[in-house]
């Protein structure tokens, strides 16, 4: 299922930015915030992508988590409604479609139930390859969500999952395909057994255009003229080495490698960041890392943007440490 898709579903960030300039209003946030009557707000987000694993049930879970994560990033803990978006592959037989669609929907619905919400509709169309996504909506008072624009200098940046989930999954898929041009490139760098281990450890996933561009978007909506500096990139063990065998745009060193349902990038006061990481570890047994800092911008060109530190370090994260306890 995952093989029947183009190489990438993400429009390059430069092209996307050019398109978004034609839209009125701010587009940096992953969720839109719409004022309603009675001083309430509608918080809404949508996301969809191609299948990146072969198990339809698991893919349904991944998709639902991916959609909900944008709400969680704004401090929203209750989702009032979910819609399911599904593009059904035209090359599948009716029997195959019935099996795959049922499993996709079951995984999506079970994840929604786990998150305390329900799927109440959506849209299904035919498509050359499988597309799956959703729309998440909440109606809230101002006190029930957090506008992510209050970062202050001397704060730190915390990442709740390591980088490399999408590369690990893609690498595993390429290595399984004997006709893939990628197999010849990757085989000398990492074994299929290593990739399988990484693949199995990637239990939930992150969205977007890579850590650095998400940091730039977040920095761009800050009230204060601050600069986000990424100082450390935690990566699933082996995936950075894998990325170096691909085109430069896929190198984890750039900070721009796309992730699928990855972690949250959280701005916290430096005095409470360690305790936050410890609380997360005690909650489900998985680590989080301080990966950067918030600096006062020294000039206008540095204000409300992000960069990689010239002293950037890398941390190899054992796959076993990311399995939920």
Secondary structure as UniProt FT lines:
FT   TURN            2..3
FT   HELIX           13..20
FT   TURN            21..22
FT   STRAND          32..35
FT   HELIX           37..39
FT   STRAND          40..50
FT   HELIX           56..72
FT   TURN            73..75
FT   STRAND          81..89
FT   TURN            90..91
FT   HELIX           94..114
FT   TURN            115..116
FT   STRAND          119..127
FT   STRAND          131..141
FT   HELIX           142..144
FT   TURN            153..154
FT   STRAND          155..159
FT   HELIX           165..176
FT   TURN            178..179
FT   HELIX           181..186
FT   TURN            187..189
FT   HELIX           192..201
FT   HELIX           211..220
FT   STRAND          226..236
FT   TURN            237..238
FT   HELIX           239..243
FT   TURN            244..245
FT   HELIX           248..250
FT   HELIX           252..254
FT   STRAND          265..269
FT   HELIX           270..284
FT   STRAND          289..296
FT   HELIX           300..302
FT   TURN            303..304
FT   STRAND          305..317
FT   HELIX           319..322
//
